[in-house]
């Protein structure tokens, strides 16, 4: 792989990693934190939806 192909793949890889991070946060971290601080399930679902929409933008 040459230098040009590596530079072209970096923004794509960053987007994939960012999307994976949002997915991890919305599926695992957010519900755990919400349960710990006592958020209601409807608010947790709304926050999860917001994170997943943010992940789709990248």
HUPEZI-V129168 format. One line per field, one symbol per residue. ss: DSSP state (h for helix, s for strand, l for the rest). phi: phi as a letter, one per 40 degrees, with the letter a starting at -180 (. if undefined). psi: psi as a letter, one per 30 degrees, with the letter a starting at -180 (. if undefined). A space follows every 50 residues. Layout:
ss = ???
phi = ???
psi = ???
This chain:
ss = llhhhhhhhhhhhhhhhhhhhhhhhhhhhhhhhhhhhlllhhhhhhhhhh hhhhhhhl
phi = .ccccccccccccccccccccccccccbcdcccccccgcccccccccccc cccccccc
psi = kleeeeeefeeeeeeeeeeeeeeeeffeeeeeeeeefgkleeeeeeeeee eeeeeff.
